[in-house]
Amino acid sequence: MDLIMSIAAMSVNMKSARLQQDVSVAMLKKAMSAQEALGESIVEMMPPAPEPGRLLDVTV
């Protein structure tokens, strides 16, 4: 009877650990998605880069 209880407890622990891992992965995916959206919005807010050499002031 003790062996059966140990197997059942191990099964419950493994399911619990799997659920915890799945939740952690889901949260990380959401965080990565939010950071990607934030990065895209920052890029959109940046002014366009000037053409190379257009604003170059060279005096000798």
Secondary structure, DSSP 8 states (H G I E B T S, - for coil): -HHHHHHHHHHHHHHHHHHHHHHHHHHHHHHHHHHHHHHHHHHHHS-----TTTT-----
